[in-house]
Amino acid sequence: MTFTNNSTPKASVTVIPTLIKAGLLAGILDITFACLYSYIKRGTTPVMVLQSISKFVFVKETITNPVILNIKGLLIHFALAMFWT
């Protein structure tokens, strides 16, 4: 009786996309919870949450455009979610 190994090396190839999907899911759930919690507890908007994330990393006077602050806040948040999850 001969046994053959039908497993393929695909498992190592699919690890990276799975980790990226998990990090994105964690980031989406985390920012959603943070925005909801801040709105319920303090009445702050999601824009204020994203700007506070960005202002924590960058000095307030460095960036004055609120759209750029929001985008950078979201990017920082997802970077942290991807590498800390």
Stockholm file with secondary structure:
# STOCKHOLM 1.0

chainA/1-85         MTFTNNSTPKASVTVIPTLIKAGLLAGILDITFACLYSYIKRGTTPVMVLQSISKFVFVKETITNPVILNIKGLLIHFALAMFWT
#=GR chainA/1-85 SS CCCCCCCCTHHHHSHHHHHHHHHHHHHHHHHHHHHHHHHHHHCCCHHHHHHHHHHHHSCTTTCCCHHHHHHHHHHHHHHHHHHHC
#=GC SS_cons        CCCCCCCCTHHHHSHHHHHHHHHHHHHHHHHHHHHHHHHHHHCCCHHHHHHHHHHHHSCTTTCCCHHHHHHHHHHHHHHHHHHHC
//
